[in-house]
Amino acid sequence: RFYRLDRTNVFQLRGNVIHEITAEGPHKLRDVPDDDFKKEFDELWEKESEVHYQRLQKDWFPASVPHFTQWPEYALAKARTRKKVKNIIQKIRNSEGERRGPAVEEWLEDPQHNLKGKPDRIETWTDGTVAVVDIKTGPHQEGIKPEQRRQLIFYAHLWRVNENQIPEKIVIENAKGDRFYEDIQESDIDDVVTEVLELRESFNKVAEGNYESLATPSKESCQYCAYRTQCNLFWKTYREDWDGWRVSIIGQIKEIDDVVVLDVVSPSDMINTEVRFKKPDDFLFDISDQIVVIDAEKTTQTEIVKIKWDSLINDTPVVTSN
């Protein structure tokens, strides 16, 4: 029912490129001479970026999407990943002759409980410590958040099942290469497995009935959720200041010319106000129609918003001349 709503975005795809290159780059570039490393890395990076750019085009057709070289912090992400891959290659070389090098993005499974996952890295350090490492590509990662801790310990369980080893540390590595560590015990792993199984059972029970009872709307939870347009609880809770420089609106069309004028129905703190935006090239609605506008860009004039390439009208990408 909601599959069509699940579109990618440039931040997600940039992160995917970083993950793919970080996973595959050390193996593909391991034997490349230093003098050729930058050239070979750049070719690998651009090839992977092109694959994800084509996915963006497909997901957002007919909108005109930005080329991957225009994605936010593209050059910085590329440079940081190049440095990271080179460091990983050096670690692999240093680990040769040890009992095991790092395991990179290997699928792990617990068949007894029907659980599986793919951690970014499982490292075995020189002192024998097994560490579960998650690589974060966002610019503001500091420390290990509670939900990240749960995820990493879940991976520790899968490694325990598959390798009969108990990881002793969990690690978050941010985009700059900084690492944050936490010691874990086997009891921590057991607690997380119990929690995951209970959550799955609760979800399965509810998902057969009223799925919205699972929702906990908030700025943090909903900001990047592709399904929020279909969630009544989101619209009941949503406020104009949740989205920062973007805004989402339910409104009834009052006027249509070169500019569309809406009477706002939601968010609640904008009711009884008007919002205007330049009519998209493929706008097919009429006066009195109620429409949903998602992720319009705010301007210095509160009553005017801009429809961008990644804005949606009734869950559909639009053609704009902005």
Summary of the structure (lengths in Angstrom):
residues: 322
radius of gyration: 23.4
end to end distance: 31.5
largest distance: 72.9
contacts: 895
relative contact order: 0.09
helix: 43%
strand: 21%
